[in-house]
Amino acid sequence: MKKVKLYNIIFPIWLLWLVPVTWIVVLPANFLIDLLVVVLTMKALKITDIKQNAKRVILKVWIMGFVADFIGTFAMFMSNLIDFDARTEFGKWWISNISNAVSYNPFENFFSFIWVTVCVALTACLIYIINDKWCLRKADFSDEQRRRVALSLAVFTAPYLFFLPTEWFF
């Protein structure tokens, strides 16, 4: 009889927001966080007509933030999709140091921490680029102000929850 090992059966916490039931909380929370970051950054930059500018951009910022998060989540999930023969030394190493560690505790080792850090940084870069090049174009900002609002969104809305060890919940 062939012995089968099942890895990563428990759904990683960073993928939970893809489940429609969680959208009831995630969608409005993300909207409020994005709005708060946009408004506070505009206040800090002393931008006039904050209400009108926020209305012009918030829907795009919010939706495209999810697009960036989906891409980052896919990058995280790649650690589980990349498959090596578990009977080889490298396959065993990959499962132990990358697949399982990324899914359950990114602080378990250097390799999983770097993987998650790259995924968070990738998502933050996407948030910055998408906001700078598209979402914030209709606002009445200078180029410098637009870049600073985009940077603020990237820094404060990056998916830091990717680092949350799911092993705490199981």
Secondary structure, DSSP 8 states (H G I E B T S, - for coil): ---------S--GGGGGGSGGGHHHHHHHHHHHHHHHHHHHHHHTT-S-HHHHHHHHHHHHHHHHHHHHHHHHHHHHHHHHS---TTSHHHHHHIIIIIHHHHH-GGGSHHHHHHHHHHHHHHHHHHHHHIIIIITTTSS--HHHHHHHHHHHHHHHS-GGGGS-GGGG-
